[in-house]
Amino acid sequence: MTFLASAPARHELALLPPGVQALVRTLAALPGAVGVALGGSRAAGGADGGSDWDLAVYYRGGIELGALEAYGEVHPPGAWGRLMNGGAWLRVGDADVDVILRDLDVALHWTRQAEKGVFELDALLGYLAGIPTYSLAAELASGRVLVGELPAVGPVPAKLVATAPPRWRFARDFSLEYARMHAARGNVVGAVGQAAKAAMEEAHARVCERGQWTLNEKRLLVAAGLGDVGEVFTRAPARETGRWVDEVARVLSA
């Protein structure tokens, strides 16, 4: 890993709306903060007029968030779990800003683990398949540094490309078997839920095989080339659910 220079960061900051620029400077001045990066659709170039601003604040040792309380709802480190950590939902003028807190040492630990082909999986609100620990490496790889210096992370490591897809596909097969079990008992909700989880697990396997970082599940199916699986889910039946699960399985294994 190498370190980004501060000059490009100043250039990126100048492109933001004035109110968001001011917030970035406030975030960078929080005691403990070492860098601020732009993430989400605006960093990836896929934002539209209604997109939020996603700002990641990297810190070391701890961070004092008192200066953010005037902007909106603040959640301290650990409030959102060990990976999502904490953050804030803020309003700056006409802009909605989502702030996420990242302990830089934790992010670097899981980045080094990813380089070894090692990762863990956490359950997280809003996620079907869970969040892999290498998501923290993906954030460093895709974020655009605004203030400070942060490690630059390259493509998905070769060892992770080798180890992650089989693990995701083991989980996919397990989820499909549970979907069939629920279907055999007439539990449509359980069957559809497990099938949806299997779809996300297969999508994770595919994007990792391609050496492509992924941040969350929002656009994961499309990124994996599985956008058409949604059409199968529109036909989820109240009866013959087992046959429907088999159809989902065929699409995912194609």
C-alpha positions as CSV (number, residue, x, y, z in Angstrom):
1,M,0.0,0.0,0.0
2,T,1.2,3.5,-0.8
3,F,0.1,6.9,0.5
4,L,-1.8,9.5,-1.4
5,A,-0.4,13.0,-1.6
6,S,-2.4,15.9,-0.2
7,A,-2.4,18.1,-3.3
8,P,-5.0,16.0,-5.2
9,A,-7.1,16.0,-2.0
10,R,-7.3,19.8,-2.1
11,H,-8.3,19.8,-5.7
12,E,-11.1,17.3,-5.0
13,L,-12.4,19.4,-2.1
14,A,-12.6,22.5,-4.3
15,L,-15.2,20.7,-6.5
16,L,-17.7,20.2,-3.7
17,P,-20.6,22.7,-2.9
18,P,-19.5,25.4,-0.4
19,G,-21.6,24.0,2.4
20,V,-20.3,20.5,2.0
21,Q,-16.7,21.9,1.8
22,A,-17.3,23.6,5.1
23,L,-18.6,20.4,6.7
24,V,-15.5,18.5,5.4
25,R,-13.3,20.9,7.1
26,T,-15.3,20.5,10.3
27,L,-14.9,16.7,10.0
28,A,-11.2,17.0,9.3
29,A,-10.8,19.1,12.5
30,L,-12.5,16.6,14.8
31,P,-10.0,15.5,17.4
32,G,-8.7,12.1,16.3
33,A,-9.5,12.5,12.6
34,V,-6.7,11.7,10.2
35,G,-8.5,12.0,6.8
36,V,-11.8,12.5,5.1
37,A,-12.9,10.8,1.8
38,L,-15.8,11.1,-0.5
39,G,-17.6,7.8,-1.1
40,G,-20.8,6.3,-2.6
41,S,-22.2,7.2,-5.9
42,R,-20.6,10.7,-6.0
43,A,-17.1,9.1,-5.7
44,A,-18.0,6.5,-8.4
45,G,-19.5,9.1,-10.8
46,G,-23.0,7.6,-10.8
47,A,-24.8,10.3,-8.7
48,D,-27.9,12.1,-9.8
49,G,-29.5,15.3,-8.6
50,G,-31.1,13.5,-5.6
51,S,-28.0,11.7,-4.4
52,D,-26.8,12.1,-0.9
53,W,-23.2,13.0,-0.1
54,D,-21.3,10.2,1.5
55,L,-18.3,11.2,3.6
56,A,-16.0,8.8,5.4
57,V,-14.0,10.1,8.4
58,Y,-11.0,8.0,9.2
59,Y,-9.6,8.3,12.8
60,R,-7.1,6.7,15.1
61,G,-7.5,5.9,18.8
62,G,-10.8,7.6,19.2
63,I,-12.7,10.6,17.9
64,E,-14.7,13.5,19.5
65,L,-18.0,14.2,17.7
66,G,-19.4,17.2,19.6
67,A,-18.9,19.6,16.7
68,L,-21.4,17.5,14.6
69,E,-24.4,17.7,17.0
70,A,-25.6,21.0,15.5
71,Y,-25.9,19.4,12.0
72,G,-28.1,16.4,12.8
73,E,-28.2,12.9,14.3
74,V,-24.9,11.5,15.5
75,H,-24.0,7.9,16.4
76,P,-20.6,7.3,18.2
77,P,-18.1,4.7,17.3
78,G,-19.4,1.1,17.8
79,A,-23.0,2.2,17.6
80,W,-23.5,0.5,14.2
81,G,-21.3,-2.6,14.8
82,R,-17.6,-3.4,14.5
83,L,-17.5,-2.8,10.7
84,M,-20.1,-0.1,10.0
85,N,-18.9,1.4,13.2
86,G,-20.8,4.7,13.6
87,G,-21.6,8.0,11.8
88,A,-24.1,10.7,11.4
89,W,-27.1,11.7,9.2
90,L,-26.7,15.4,8.6
91,R,-28.4,18.2,6.7
92,V,-26.2,21.0,5.3
93,G,-28.2,23.6,3.4
94,D,-30.1,21.7,0.8
95,A,-27.8,18.7,1.0
96,D,-28.3,15.4,2.9
97,V,-24.9,14.1,4.1
98,D,-24.2,10.6,5.4
99,V,-21.1,10.5,7.5
100,I,-19.5,7.1,8.3
101,L,-16.8,6.7,10.9
102,R,-13.9,4.4,10.2
103,D,-11.1,3.4,12.6
104,L,-8.1,3.5,10.2
105,D,-6.2,0.8,12.1
106,V,-9.3,-1.5,11.9
107,A,-9.6,-0.8,8.2
108,L,-5.9,-1.5,7.6
109,H,-6.1,-4.8,9.6
110,W,-8.9,-6.1,7.4
111,T,-7.1,-4.9,4.3
112,R,-4.1,-6.9,5.2
113,Q,-6.3,-9.9,5.9
114,A,-7.8,-9.5,2.5
115,E,-4.4,-9.6,1.0
116,K,-4.0,-13.0,2.6
117,G,-7.3,-14.2,1.2
118,V,-8.9,-14.1,4.7
119,F,-12.2,-12.4,5.6
120,E,-15.1,-12.7,8.0
121,L,-18.8,-12.0,7.6
122,D,-21.0,-9.9,9.9
123,A,-24.8,-9.7,10.0
124,L,-25.8,-6.0,9.5
125,L,-29.1,-4.2,9.4
126,G,-30.1,-3.6,5.8
127,Y,-28.0,-6.5,4.4
128,L,-29.3,-9.8,3.1
129,A,-26.0,-11.8,2.8
130,G,-24.1,-9.8,5.5
131,I,-21.1,-7.5,5.1
132,P,-17.7,-9.0,4.4
133,T,-14.7,-7.5,6.3
134,Y,-13.0,-6.8,3.0
135,S,-15.6,-4.1,2.5
136,L,-13.3,-1.8,4.5
137,A,-10.6,-2.4,2.0
138,A,-13.1,-1.7,-0.8
139,E,-13.9,1.7,0.7
140,L,-10.2,2.7,0.8
141,A,-9.9,1.5,-2.8
142,S,-12.9,3.5,-4.1
143,G,-13.0,6.6,-1.9
144,R,-11.6,9.9,-3.1
145,V,-9.5,11.6,-0.5
146,L,-10.6,15.2,0.3
147,V,-8.4,16.0,3.3
148,G,-5.4,14.3,4.8
149,E,-3.5,11.3,3.6
150,L,-5.0,7.7,3.5
151,P,-3.6,4.4,2.2
152,A,-4.2,3.7,-1.4
153,V,-5.6,0.2,-1.9
154,G,-5.3,-1.5,-5.3
155,P,-7.5,-4.1,-7.0
156,V,-8.9,-7.2,-5.2
157,P,-5.9,-9.3,-4.1
158,A,-5.3,-12.5,-6.0
159,K,-5.6,-14.6,-2.9
160,L,-9.0,-13.2,-2.1
161,V,-10.1,-13.8,-5.7
162,A,-9.2,-17.4,-5.1
163,T,-10.7,-17.9,-1.6
164,A,-13.8,-15.8,-1.5
165,P,-16.0,-17.2,-4.4
166,P,-16.0,-20.8,-3.1
167,R,-16.9,-19.6,0.3
168,W,-19.7,-17.4,-1.1
169,R,-21.0,-20.3,-3.2
170,F,-21.0,-22.7,-0.2
171,A,-23.2,-20.1,1.5
172,R,-25.4,-19.8,-1.6
173,D,-25.9,-23.6,-1.7
174,F,-26.7,-23.7,2.0
175,S,-29.3,-20.9,1.6
176,L,-30.9,-22.6,-1.3
177,E,-31.2,-25.8,0.7
178,Y,-32.9,-23.9,3.5
179,A,-35.2,-22.3,0.9
180,R,-36.2,-25.8,-0.2
181,M,-36.7,-26.8,3.4
182,H,-39.0,-23.9,4.0
183,A,-40.8,-24.6,0.8
184,A,-41.5,-28.2,1.7
185,R,-43.1,-26.9,4.9
186,G,-45.3,-24.4,3.1
187,N,-43.3,-21.4,4.5
188,V,-43.3,-19.1,1.5
189,V,-41.7,-16.2,3.4
190,G,-38.8,-18.3,4.6
191,A,-38.3,-19.8,1.1
192,V,-38.3,-16.5,-0.7
193,G,-36.1,-14.9,2.0
194,Q,-33.4,-17.6,1.8
195,A,-33.5,-17.5,-2.0
196,A,-32.9,-13.8,-2.0
197,K,-30.0,-14.3,0.3
198,A,-28.6,-16.9,-2.1
199,A,-28.9,-14.5,-5.0
200,M,-26.7,-11.9,-3.1
201,E,-24.2,-14.6,-2.2
202,E,-23.8,-15.7,-5.8
203,A,-23.5,-12.1,-6.8
204,H,-20.7,-11.6,-4.3
205,A,-18.9,-14.7,-5.7
206,R,-19.1,-13.3,-9.3
207,V,-17.8,-9.8,-8.6
208,C,-15.0,-11.2,-6.5
209,E,-14.0,-13.6,-9.3
210,R,-13.7,-10.6,-11.6
211,G,-11.4,-8.9,-9.1
212,Q,-14.0,-6.2,-8.6
213,W,-14.5,-4.5,-5.2
214,T,-18.1,-4.1,-4.0
215,L,-19.3,-1.8,-1.2
216,N,-22.8,-3.0,-0.5
217,E,-25.8,-4.8,-1.9
218,K,-27.6,-1.9,-3.5
219,R,-26.4,-2.5,-7.1
220,L,-24.7,-5.9,-6.5
221,L,-27.0,-8.0,-8.6
222,V,-26.6,-5.8,-11.6
223,A,-22.9,-5.5,-11.1
224,A,-22.7,-9.3,-11.1
225,G,-24.8,-9.7,-14.2
226,L,-27.7,-11.1,-12.3
227,G,-30.2,-8.3,-12.9
228,D,-32.6,-10.6,-14.6
229,V,-33.0,-12.7,-11.4
230,G,-35.4,-10.1,-10.2
231,E,-37.9,-11.2,-12.9
232,V,-37.9,-14.7,-11.3
233,F,-38.7,-13.2,-7.9
234,T,-41.8,-11.5,-9.4
235,R,-43.2,-15.0,-10.0
236,A,-42.7,-16.2,-6.4
237,P,-45.7,-18.4,-5.9
238,A,-48.0,-19.2,-3.0
239,R,-48.0,-22.8,-4.1
240,E,-45.4,-25.1,-5.7
241,T,-42.7,-23.0,-3.9
242,G,-40.2,-25.8,-4.2
243,R,-40.2,-25.7,-8.0
244,W,-39.8,-22.0,-7.9
245,V,-36.7,-22.3,-5.6
246,D,-35.3,-24.8,-8.2
247,E,-35.8,-22.1,-10.9
248,V,-33.9,-19.6,-8.8
249,A,-31.1,-22.1,-8.3
250,R,-30.9,-22.7,-12.1
251,V,-30.5,-19.0,-12.7
252,L,-27.8,-18.5,-10.1
253,S,-25.8,-21.5,-11.3
254,A,-26.0,-20.7,-15.0
